[in-house]
Amino acid sequence: MALVEFKNVEKYYGDYHALRNINLRFEKGQVVVLLGPSGSGKSTLIRTINGLEAVDKGSLLVNGHQVAGASQKDLVPLRKEVG
């Protein structure tokens, strides 16, 4: 099981498509670097992992648990697992 898994994730800010059809898997212990120009969605991607931004489409799993719709209380242990 992946530590973090994005499945067809999309995020919009009004008409702006910040994340489009993102499919990624991060395994436990894997080091990941996000590179890209300003406005390419790096911060949005990270904010969806820790539950600060909700995804508009698709699913995001952290250690097998769905982030979308999770309460702040439920997000605390998930945030600790990601680091």
DSSP file (Angstrom, degrees, kcal/mol; ACC not computed):
  #  RESIDUE AA STRUCTURE BP1 BP2  ACC     N-H-->O    O-->H-N    N-H-->O    O-->H-N    TCO  KAPPA ALPHA  PHI   PSI    X-CA   Y-CA   Z-CA
    1    1 A M              0   0    0      0, 0.0    27,-0.3     0, 0.0     2,-0.1   0.000 360.0 360.0 360.0 134.8    0.0    0.0    0.0
    2    2 A A        -     0   0    0      1,-0.1    62,-0.4    25,-0.1    61,-0.3  -0.427 360.0-135.9 -73.0 149.0    1.3    3.4   -0.9
    3    3 A L  S    S+     0   0    0     23,-1.6    60,-3.2     1,-0.3     2,-0.4   0.924  96.4  14.8 -68.5 -44.6    1.8    6.1    1.8
    4    4 A V  E    S-AB  26  62A   0     22,-2.0    22,-2.9    58,-0.2     2,-0.4  -0.999  73.7-179.9-131.6 132.1    0.1    8.7   -0.5
    5    5 A E  E     -AB  25  61A   0     56,-2.6    56,-2.7    -2,-0.4     2,-0.5  -0.972  11.0-164.5-138.3 123.7   -1.9    7.9   -3.6
    6    6 A F  E     -AB  24  60A   0     18,-2.7    18,-1.0    -2,-0.4     2,-0.5  -0.896   7.4-170.1-100.7 130.2   -3.5   10.3   -6.0
    7    7 A K  E    S- B   0  59A   0     52,-2.8    52,-2.1    -2,-0.5    16,-0.2  -0.922  70.6 -36.1-125.7 105.7   -6.1    8.8   -8.4
    8    8 A N  E    S-     0   0A   0     -2,-0.5    13,-0.3    50,-0.2     2,-0.2   0.867  85.6-177.2  52.8  43.3   -7.4   11.1  -11.1
    9    9 A V  E     +A   22   0A   0     13,-2.2    13,-2.4    50,-0.2     2,-0.3  -0.518   9.5 179.4 -78.9 136.1   -7.2   14.1   -8.8
   10   10 A E  E     - B   0  57A   0     47,-1.8    46,-2.6    -2,-0.2    47,-1.6  -0.987   7.4-172.2-134.2 146.2   -8.4   17.5  -10.0
   11   11 A K  E     -A   19   0A   0      8,-1.9     8,-1.8    -2,-0.3     7,-1.3  -0.995   4.8-168.7-140.7 131.5   -8.5   20.9   -8.2
   12   12 A Y  E     -A   17   0A   0     -2,-0.4     2,-0.5     5,-0.2     5,-0.2  -0.905  18.1-163.0-119.5 146.8  -10.1   24.1   -9.5
   13   13 A Y  E >  S-A   16   0A   0      3,-2.7     3,-2.1    -2,-0.4     2,-0.4  -0.872  76.1 -60.3-121.2  94.1  -10.0   27.7   -8.2
   14   14 A G  T 3  S-     0   0    0     -2,-0.5    -1,-0.0     1,-0.3     0, 0.0  -0.553 121.5 -15.6  64.6-123.0  -13.0   29.1  -10.0
   15   15 A D  T 3  S+     0   0    0     -2,-0.4     2,-0.5    -3,-0.1    -1,-0.3   0.558 116.2 102.9 -86.4  -9.7  -12.2   28.7  -13.8
   16   16 A Y  E <   -A   13   0A   0     -3,-2.1    -3,-2.7     1,-0.1     2,-1.1  -0.640  65.0-146.7 -82.3 125.6   -8.5   28.0  -13.1
   17   17 A H  E     +A   12   0A   0     -2,-0.5    -5,-0.2    -5,-0.2     3,-0.1  -0.760  24.1 172.0 -91.8  93.2   -7.5   24.3  -13.3
   18   18 A A  E    S+     0   0A   0     -7,-1.3     2,-0.4    -2,-1.1    -1,-0.2   0.890  70.5  23.1 -74.6 -41.1   -4.8   24.0  -10.7
   19   19 A L  E    S-A   11   0A   0     -8,-1.8    -8,-1.9    25,-0.1     2,-0.5  -0.996  71.5-168.0-128.0 132.5   -4.4   20.2  -10.8
   20   20 A R  E     -     0   0A   0     -2,-0.4   -10,-0.2   -10,-0.2   -11,-0.1  -0.951  64.7 -31.9-129.0 113.8   -5.5   18.1  -13.8
   21   21 A N  E    S-     0   0A   0     -2,-0.5     2,-0.5   -13,-0.3   -11,-0.2   0.898  75.5-171.5  50.2  55.0   -5.8   14.3  -13.7
   22   22 A I  E     +A    9   0A   0    -13,-2.4   -13,-2.2   -15,-0.1     2,-0.4  -0.669  12.4 176.9 -83.2 125.5   -3.0   13.7  -11.2
   23   23 A N  E     +     0   0A   0     -2,-0.5     2,-0.3   -16,-0.2   -16,-0.2  -0.938  19.6 145.0-129.5 107.0   -2.1   10.1  -10.7
   24   24 A L  E     -A    6   0A   0    -18,-1.0   -18,-2.7    -2,-0.4     2,-0.4  -0.975  30.9-159.2-142.7 152.2    0.9    9.6   -8.3
   25   25 A R  E     -A    5   0A   0     -2,-0.3     2,-0.5   -20,-0.2   -20,-0.2  -0.996   4.8-168.7-132.8 129.7    2.0    7.1   -5.7
   26   26 A F  E     -A    4   0A   0    -22,-2.9   -22,-2.0    -2,-0.4   -23,-1.6  -0.982  14.8-149.9-116.2 122.7    4.5    7.9   -2.9
   27   27 A E    >   -     0   0    0     -2,-0.5     3,-2.0   -25,-0.2   -25,-0.1  -0.570  32.5 -87.4 -89.6 154.4    5.8    4.9   -1.0
   28   28 A K  T 3  S+     0   0    0    -27,-0.3    -1,-0.1     1,-0.3     3,-0.1  -0.383 116.5  18.1 -59.2 132.9    6.9    5.0    2.6
   29   29 A G  T 3  S+     0   0    0      1,-0.3    -1,-0.3    -2,-0.1     2,-0.2   0.268  93.8 130.9  87.5 -11.0   10.6    6.0    2.9
   30   30 A Q    <   -     0   0    0     -3,-2.0     2,-0.5     1,-0.0    -1,-0.3  -0.546  53.5-137.7 -76.3 138.3   10.6    7.4   -0.7
   31   31 A V        -     0   0    0     -2,-0.2     2,-0.4    -3,-0.1    -4,-0.1  -0.863  22.8-168.5 -96.9 128.5   12.1   10.9   -1.1
   32   32 A V        -     0   0    0     -2,-0.5     2,-0.4    -6,-0.0    -6,-0.0  -0.957   9.3-166.4-122.8 135.5   10.0   13.1   -3.5
   33   33 A V        -     0   0    0     -2,-0.4     2,-0.6     2,-0.0    -2,-0.0  -0.983   7.8-154.8-120.2 129.8   11.0   16.4   -5.0
   34   34 A L        +     0   0    0     -2,-0.4     2,-0.4     2,-0.0    -2,-0.0  -0.923  18.6 176.6-105.7 119.7    8.4   18.7   -6.6
   35   35 A L        +     0   0    0     -2,-0.6    -2,-0.0     5,-0.0     0, 0.0  -0.942  18.3 113.1-121.8 143.8    9.9   21.0   -9.2
   36   36 A G        -     0   0    0     -2,-0.4     3,-0.1     5,-0.0     5,-0.1  -0.877  59.2 -74.8 168.6 164.3    8.0   23.5  -11.5
   37   37 A P    >   -     0   0    0      0, 0.0     3,-1.7     0, 0.0     5,-0.3  -0.195  67.4 -69.9 -71.4 167.6    7.4   27.1  -12.3
   38   38 A S  T 3  S+     0   0    0      1,-0.3     0, 0.0     2,-0.1     0, 0.0  -0.322 122.6  21.5 -55.5 133.4    5.3   29.4  -10.2
   39   39 A G  T 3  S+     0   0    0     -3,-0.1    -1,-0.3     1,-0.0     0, 0.0   0.563  84.7 119.6  85.1   8.7    1.6   28.5  -10.5
   40   40 A S  S <  S-     0   0    0     -3,-1.7    -2,-0.1    -4,-0.1    -5,-0.0   0.554  88.3-100.8 -86.8  -6.3    2.2   24.9  -11.6
   41   41 A G  S  > S+     0   0    0     -4,-0.2     4,-2.5   -22,-0.1     5,-0.2   0.527  80.5 129.4 106.0   7.2    0.4   23.4   -8.6
   42   42 A K  H  > S+     0   0    0     -5,-0.3     4,-1.9     2,-0.2     5,-0.2   0.954  80.6  40.4 -59.4 -52.7    3.2   22.3   -6.3
   43   43 A S  H  > S+     0   0    0      1,-0.2     4,-2.6     2,-0.2    -1,-0.2   0.884 114.2  53.8 -66.0 -38.5    1.8   24.0   -3.2
   44   44 A T  H  > S+     0   0    0      2,-0.2     4,-1.7     1,-0.2    -1,-0.2   0.911 106.7  52.7 -61.8 -42.1   -1.7   22.9   -4.1
   45   45 A L  H  X S+     0   0    0     -4,-2.5     4,-1.4     1,-0.2    -2,-0.2   0.931 112.3  44.3 -58.9 -47.4   -0.6   19.3   -4.3
   46   46 A I  H  X S+     0   0    0     -4,-1.9     4,-1.7     1,-0.2    -2,-0.2   0.896 110.4  54.9 -65.3 -40.7    1.0   19.4   -0.9
   47   47 A R  H  <>S+     0   0    0     -4,-2.6     5,-1.8     1,-0.2     6,-1.7   0.802 105.7  52.9 -66.2 -28.4   -2.0   21.2    0.6
   48   48 A T  H ><5S+     0   0    0     -4,-1.7     3,-0.8     4,-0.2    -1,-0.2   0.873 104.9  55.9 -72.4 -35.8   -4.3   18.4   -0.6
   49   49 A I  H 3<5S+     0   0    0     -4,-1.4    -2,-0.2     1,-0.2    -1,-0.2   0.920 112.0  41.1 -62.0 -43.6   -2.1   15.8    1.0
   50   50 A N  T 3<5S-     0   0    0     -4,-1.7    -1,-0.2    32,-0.0    -2,-0.2   0.386 116.9-111.5 -90.1   7.2   -2.4   17.4    4.5
   51   51 A G  T < 5S+     0   0    0     -3,-0.8    -3,-0.2     2,-0.3    -4,-0.1   0.583  84.8 119.5  81.8  10.1   -6.1   18.2    4.1
   52   52 A L  S   <S+     0   0    0     -5,-1.8     2,-0.4    -6,-0.2    -4,-0.2   0.730  80.7  36.2 -78.7 -21.2   -5.8   22.0    3.9
   53   53 A E  S    S-     0   0    0     -6,-1.7     2,-0.3    -9,-0.1    -2,-0.3  -0.993  82.5-135.9-128.0 137.9   -7.3   21.9    0.4
   54   54 A A        -     0   0    0     -2,-0.4     2,-0.2    -3,-0.1    -6,-0.1  -0.690  21.1-121.3 -89.3 145.4  -10.0   19.6   -0.8
   55   55 A V        -     0   0    0     -2,-0.3   -44,-0.2    -7,-0.1     3,-0.1  -0.603  10.7-151.4 -81.0 148.9   -9.8   17.9   -4.2
   56   56 A D  S    S+     0   0    0    -46,-2.6     2,-0.3     1,-0.2   -45,-0.2   0.762  77.7  12.5 -90.9 -28.5  -12.7   18.6   -6.6
   57   57 A K  E    S+B   10   0A   0    -47,-1.6   -47,-1.8     2,-0.0    -1,-0.2  -0.972 106.6  22.5-144.2 157.0  -12.5   15.2   -8.4
   58   58 A G  E    S-     0   0A   0     -2,-0.3     2,-0.4   -49,-0.2   -50,-0.2  -0.290  82.2 -74.3  84.6-170.2  -10.8   11.9   -7.9
   59   59 A S  E     -B    7   0A   0    -52,-2.1   -52,-2.8    -2,-0.1     2,-0.4  -0.964  26.8-161.3-133.1 150.0   -9.5   10.4   -4.7
   60   60 A L  E     -B    6   0A   0     -2,-0.4     7,-2.6   -54,-0.2     8,-0.5  -0.985  12.8-169.7-130.6 118.4   -6.6   11.0   -2.4
   61   61 A L  E     -BC   5  66A   0    -56,-2.7   -56,-2.6    -2,-0.4     2,-0.5  -0.914   9.4-166.9-112.6 134.9   -5.5    8.3    0.0
   62   62 A V  E >  S-BC   4  65A   0      3,-2.7     3,-1.8    -2,-0.4   -58,-0.2  -0.975  84.5 -20.4-119.2 114.9   -3.0    8.7    2.8
   63   63 A N  T 3  S-     0   0    0    -60,-3.2   -60,-0.1    -2,-0.5    -1,-0.1   0.861 129.9 -51.4  53.1  39.1   -2.0    5.3    4.2
   64   64 A G  T 3  S+     0   0    0    -62,-0.4     2,-0.4     1,-0.2    -1,-0.3   0.405 115.0 116.2  83.8  -1.8   -5.1    3.8    2.8
   65   65 A H  E <   -C   62   0A   0     -3,-1.8    -3,-2.7    13,-0.0     2,-0.3  -0.858  69.2-118.5-105.2 133.5   -7.5    6.4    4.3
   66   66 A Q  E     -C   61   0A   0     -2,-0.4    -5,-0.2    -5,-0.2    -7,-0.0  -0.509  19.1-163.7 -68.1 127.6   -9.5    8.8    2.2
   67   67 A V    >   +     0   0    0     -7,-2.6     3,-2.1    -2,-0.3    -1,-0.2   0.870  63.9  92.1 -80.2 -39.1   -8.5   12.4    2.9
   68   68 A A  T 3  S+     0   0    0     -8,-0.5     3,-0.1     1,-0.3    -2,-0.1  -0.351 100.8   8.2 -60.6 128.6  -11.6   14.0    1.3
   69   69 A G  T 3  S+     0   0    0      1,-0.3    -1,-0.3    -2,-0.1     2,-0.1   0.400  92.5 141.1  83.0  -3.1  -14.3   14.5    3.8
   70   70 A A    <   -     0   0    0     -3,-2.1    -1,-0.3     1,-0.1    -3,-0.0  -0.467  52.6-118.2 -72.3 143.4  -12.1   13.6    6.8
   71   71 A S     >  -     0   0    0     -2,-0.1     4,-1.7     1,-0.1     5,-0.1  -0.326  24.7-108.8 -73.8 162.7  -12.6   15.7    9.9
   72   72 A Q  H  > S+     0   0    0      1,-0.2     4,-1.1     2,-0.2    -1,-0.1   0.879 122.4  54.9 -58.9 -37.1   -9.8   17.8   11.3
   73   73 A K  H  4 S+     0   0    0      1,-0.2     3,-0.4     2,-0.2    -1,-0.2   0.901 109.1  46.5 -62.6 -41.5   -9.6   15.3   14.2
   74   74 A D  H  > S+     0   0    0      1,-0.2     4,-0.7     2,-0.2    -1,-0.2   0.765 107.2  58.7 -72.7 -25.3   -9.1   12.4   11.7
   75   75 A L  H  X S+     0   0    0     -4,-1.7     4,-2.7     1,-0.2     5,-0.2   0.770  87.9  75.9 -75.1 -25.5   -6.5   14.3    9.7
   76   76 A V  H  X S+     0   0    0     -4,-1.1     4,-1.7    -3,-0.4    -1,-0.2   0.931  98.5  41.4 -55.8 -52.8   -4.2   14.8   12.7
   77   77 A P  H  > S+     0   0    0      0, 0.0     4,-1.3     0, 0.0    -1,-0.2   0.862 114.1  53.9 -66.3 -31.5   -2.8   11.2   12.7
   78   78 A L  H  X S+     0   0    0     -4,-0.7     4,-1.4     1,-0.2    -2,-0.2   0.904 106.8  51.4 -66.2 -40.2   -2.6   11.1    8.9
   79   79 A R  H  X S+     0   0    0     -4,-2.7     4,-1.9     1,-0.2    -1,-0.2   0.871 107.2  53.8 -63.3 -36.9   -0.5   14.3    8.9
   80   80 A K  H  < S+     0   0    0     -4,-1.7    -1,-0.2    -5,-0.2    -2,-0.2   0.827 106.1  53.4 -67.5 -31.2    1.9   12.7   11.4
   81   81 A E  H  < S+     0   0    0     -4,-1.3    -1,-0.2    -3,-0.2    -2,-0.2   0.832 108.9  48.0 -72.3 -32.6    2.4    9.7    9.1
   82   82 A V  H  <        0   0    0     -4,-1.4    -2,-0.2    -3,-0.1    -1,-0.2   0.905 360.0 360.0 -78.5 -42.5    3.3   11.8    6.1
   83   83 A G     <        0   0    0     -4,-1.9    -3,-0.1     0, 0.0    -4,-0.1   0.449 360.0 360.0  86.6 360.0    5.8   14.1    7.8
